[in-house]
Amino acid sequence: MEQLQFPELVDIETLARLLGVGERYVRRMVSERRVPIVKVGHYVRFDLADIRNWVEQQRRPDAS
């Protein structure tokens, strides 16, 4: 039988810690739809694979 692969989901507190920002800032990004989310019922969760891709897209090119 094939095993299902579920995404690794984290909550707001964990994402804030991983990004080195406050929970309030993460909540603001969610409300402004600036970060990818997964809704599980009324809970907001973040797929770490989506977050990694999102972080890469936020990189700025070198100034040189």
SETOR-737379 format. One record per residue: residue number from 1; residue in three letters; y, x, z of N, C-alpha, C in turn. Coordinates in steps of 0.02 Angstrom, whole numbers. Each point is the difference from the previous one (the first is absolute). Last residue first. Example, Ala and Ser with C-alpha at 12.3 -4.5 7.8 and 13.67 -1.06 7.14 Angstrom:
BEGIN
{i=2; aa=SER; ny=-112; nx=642; nz=354; cay=59; cax=42; caz=3; cy=55; cx=-39; cz=37} $
{i=1; aa=ALA; ny=-286; nx=15; nz=-4; cay=59; cax=-45; caz=0; cy=60; cx=45; cz=0} $
This chain:
BEGIN
{i=64; aa=SER; ny=2231; nx=1313; nz=-316; cay=8; cax=61; caz=-41; cy=-21; cx=-8; cz=-71} $
{i=63; aa=ALA; ny=-17; nx=-165; nz=182; cay=68; cax=5; caz=-25; cy=9; cx=60; cz=-48} $
{i=62; aa=ASP; ny=-233; nx=-148; nz=42; cay=38; cax=56; caz=27; cy=69; cx=4; cz=-33} $
{i=61; aa=PRO; ny=-116; nx=-241; nz=12; cay=-11; cax=66; caz=-33; cy=43; cx=53; cz=33} $
{i=60; aa=ARG; ny=-92; nx=-211; nz=140; cay=57; cax=18; caz=-44; cy=-16; cx=66; cz=-33} $
{i=59; aa=ARG; ny=-163; nx=-207; nz=112; cay=20; cax=71; caz=-4; cy=57; cx=9; cz=-49} $
{i=58; aa=GLN; ny=-125; nx=-207; nz=45; cay=65; cax=9; caz=33; cy=25; cx=72; cz=-4} $
{i=57; aa=GLN; ny=-216; nx=-73; nz=-81; cay=52; cax=-27; caz=-43; cy=70; cx=10; cz=30} $
{i=56; aa=GLU; ny=-191; nx=62; nz=127; cay=7; cax=45; caz=-58; cy=55; cx=-24; cz=-47} $
{i=55; aa=VAL; ny=-57; nx=-139; nz=181; cay=35; cax=60; caz=23; cy=10; cx=49; cz=-58} $
{i=54; aa=TRP; ny=-128; nx=-191; nz=-44; cay=71; cax=-18; caz=10; cy=40; cx=61; cz=22} $
{i=53; aa=ASN; ny=-234; nx=21; nz=-15; cay=30; cax=-5; caz=-67; cy=75; cx=-15; cz=5} $
{i=52; aa=ARG; ny=-120; nx=-1; nz=201; cay=1; cax=69; caz=-28; cy=33; cx=0; cz=-69} $
{i=51; aa=ILE; ny=-37; nx=-209; nz=100; cay=55; cax=36; caz=33; cy=5; cx=71; cz=-27} $
{i=50; aa=ASP; ny=-181; nx=-134; nz=-71; cay=63; cax=-24; caz=-29; cy=60; cx=38; cz=29} $
{i=49; aa=ALA; ny=-208; nx=45; nz=94; cay=0; cax=25; caz=-69; cy=65; cx=-21; cz=-35} $
{i=48; aa=LEU; ny=-43; nx=-82; nz=218; cay=21; cax=70; caz=0; cy=1; cx=30; cz=-70} $
{i=47; aa=ASP; ny=48; nx=-255; nz=72; cay=-57; cax=37; caz=-27; cy=22; cx=73; cz=-8} $
{i=46; aa=PHE; ny=96; nx=-192; nz=175; cay=16; cax=46; caz=-54; cy=-63; cx=36; cz=-21} $
{i=45; aa=ARG; ny=83; nx=-250; nz=130; cay=-37; cax=62; caz=3; cy=17; cx=42; cz=-61} $
{i=44; aa=VAL; ny=74; nx=-238; nz=151; cay=19; cax=47; caz=-53; cy=-38; cx=65; cz=11} $
{i=43; aa=TYR; ny=-55; nx=-272; nz=74; cay=10; cax=70; caz=19; cy=19; cx=42; cz=-62} $
{i=42; aa=HIS; ny=-67; nx=-237; nz=13; cay=72; cax=11; caz=10; cy=16; cx=71; cz=21} $
{i=41; aa=GLY; ny=-214; nx=-30; nz=-135; cay=25; cax=-57; caz=38; cy=75; cx=7; cz=5} $
{i=40; aa=VAL; ny=-48; nx=190; nz=-92; cay=-64; cax=-22; caz=27; cy=17; cx=-57; cz=47} $
{i=39; aa=LYS; ny=131; nx=150; nz=-207; cay=2; cax=-52; caz=51; cy=-71; cx=-19; cz=18} $
{i=38; aa=VAL; ny=122; nx=231; nz=-99; cay=-57; cax=-45; caz=-7; cy=7; cx=-51; cz=55} $
{i=37; aa=ILE; ny=188; nx=176; nz=-135; cay=-34; cax=-28; caz=59; cy=-61; cx=-39; cz=-21} $
{i=36; aa=PRO; ny=202; nx=199; nz=-92; cay=-56; cax=-45; caz=-14; cy=-36; cx=-22; cz=64} $
{i=35; aa=VAL; ny=267; nx=55; nz=-20; cay=-62; cax=35; caz=13; cy=-58; cx=-48; cz=-13} $
{i=34; aa=ARG; ny=228; nx=-67; nz=-17; cay=6; cax=68; caz=-27; cy=-64; cx=40; cz=9} $
{i=33; aa=ARG; ny=94; nx=-237; nz=61; cay=-53; cax=10; caz=-50; cy=3; cx=68; cz=-34} $
{i=32; aa=GLU; ny=127; nx=-96; nz=192; cay=36; cax=13; caz=-62; cy=-48; cx=12; cz=-59} $
{i=31; aa=SER; ny=-84; nx=-36; nz=219; cay=40; cax=-59; caz=-15; cy=40; cx=8; cz=-65} $
{i=30; aa=VAL; ny=-130; nx=183; nz=76; cay=-43; cax=-56; caz=-17; cy=42; cx=-60; cz=-20} $
{i=29; aa=MET; ny=112; nx=188; nz=82; cay=-26; cax=13; caz=-67; cy=-46; cx=-57; cz=-24} $
{i=28; aa=ARG; ny=79; nx=-11; nz=221; cay=55; cax=-12; caz=-47; cy=-23; cx=12; cz=-72} $
{i=27; aa=ARG; ny=-149; nx=51; nz=174; cay=9; cax=-73; caz=-5; cy=55; cx=-17; cz=-50} $
{i=26; aa=VAL; ny=-32; nx=226; nz=53; cay=-55; cax=-24; caz=-41; cy=6; cx=-76; cz=-10} $
{i=25; aa=TYR; ny=155; nx=99; nz=144; cay=13; cax=21; caz=-69; cy=-55; cx=-25; cz=-46} $
{i=24; aa=ARG; ny=-27; nx=-33; nz=231; cay=53; cax=-43; caz=-25; cy=16; cx=16; cz=-74} $
{i=23; aa=GLU; ny=-151; nx=136; nz=122; cay=-30; cax=-63; caz=-21; cy=52; cx=-47; cz=-30} $
{i=22; aa=GLY; ny=49; nx=264; nz=-14; cay=-9; cax=-52; caz=50; cy=-32; cx=-63; cz=-29} $
{i=21; aa=VAL; ny=-54; nx=252; nz=-96; cay=58; cax=-45; caz=5; cy=-14; cx=-52; cz=54} $
{i=20; aa=GLY; ny=-152; nx=170; nz=-103; cay=50; cax=32; caz=43; cy=64; cx=-40; cz=4} $
{i=19; aa=LEU; ny=-219; nx=-43; nz=-115; cay=59; cax=17; caz=-40; cy=54; cx=35; cz=42} $
{i=18; aa=LEU; ny=-204; nx=-75; nz=103; cay=-18; cax=44; caz=-56; cy=60; cx=23; cz=-40} $
{i=17; aa=ARG; ny=32; nx=-158; nz=175; cay=-18; cax=66; caz=27; cy=-17; cx=49; cz=-56} $
{i=16; aa=ALA; ny=42; nx=-223; nz=-60; cay=62; cax=31; caz=24; cy=-15; cx=71; cz=27} $
{i=15; aa=LEU; ny=-184; nx=-132; nz=-62; cay=38; cax=24; caz=-58; cy=64; cx=35; cz=21} $
{i=14; aa=THR; ny=-128; nx=-103; nz=168; cay=-34; cax=59; caz=-26; cy=38; cx=28; cz=-60} $
{i=13; aa=GLU; ny=79; nx=-201; nz=94; cay=7; cax=55; caz=48; cy=-30; cx=64; cz=-27} $
{i=12; aa=ILE; ny=-28; nx=-201; nz=-124; cay=69; cax=26; caz=-2; cy=9; cx=60; cz=45} $
{i=11; aa=ASP; ny=-251; nx=-38; nz=-78; cay=54; cax=-46; caz=20; cy=67; cx=35; cz=-2} $
{i=10; aa=VAL; ny=-229; nx=45; nz=-159; cay=32; cax=18; caz=64; cy=56; cx=-50; cz=14} $
{i=9; aa=LEU; ny=-243; nx=36; nz=-165; cay=62; cax=-35; caz=16; cy=27; cx=23; cz=67} $
{i=8; aa=GLU; ny=-177; nx=73; nz=-209; cay=18; cax=19; caz=68; cy=69; cx=-30; cz=15} $
{i=7; aa=PRO; ny=-180; nx=-112; nz=-176; cay=55; cax=48; caz=6; cy=12; cx=16; cz=74} $
{i=6; aa=PHE; ny=-245; nx=-66; nz=-90; cay=62; cax=-31; caz=21; cy=55; cx=53; cz=4} $
{i=5; aa=GLN; ny=-248; nx=-35; nz=-130; cay=48; cax=49; caz=24; cy=65; cx=-35; cz=17} $
{i=4; aa=LEU; ny=-277; nx=-74; nz=-16; cay=70; cax=-14; caz=-17; cy=44; cx=54; cz=30} $
{i=3; aa=GLN; ny=-264; nx=23; nz=-79; cay=45; cax=-6; caz=57; cy=71; cx=-12; cz=-24} $
{i=2; aa=GLU; ny=-251; nx=-62; nz=-114; cay=62; cax=39; caz=-7; cy=45; cx=-12; cz=61} $
{i=1; aa=MET; ny=-277; nx=-11; nz=-13; cay=60; cax=-42; caz=0; cy=62; cx=44; cz=0} $
